[in-house]
Amino acid sequence: MDQANHQEIYMTFRFPIAVGKASGAGKGIAAACDLLGVEAMGKTEQVAEAALVRAMKKHLEACLAKGTLEQVLREAAEAELLLLERGLAAETRYVEVPLNLMAAQQRMAG
């Protein structure tokens, strides 16, 4: 692609996550974003969190491709408001998920 035609438009989304020891027979650390229904694993918290952010990004890109991103974000915002109302937001761990809208749109078209 020609550098002059290469554009990037990013939006960054912030979601609450949970990170902890994996249950069951597997060993390691589990990370999850319940608002999106996305989970990931890793040997350390940092690895699990990074894997979760990648999985969340792919999930959001898939929602964009299906035309459901707006609905998913609306539902996540409503759930986040419940956390705030219950005073739980201060105790919650968050991650930021960057989404390159131009790249996602190009993958959908091609």
Secondary structure, DSSP 4 states (H G I P E B T S, - for coil): --GGG----EEEEEEEEEEEEPPSS--SEEEEETTTTEEEEESSHHHHHHHHHHHHHHHHHHHHHHT-HHHHHHHHHHHHHHHHHTT-GGG-EEEEEEEEHHHHHHHHH-
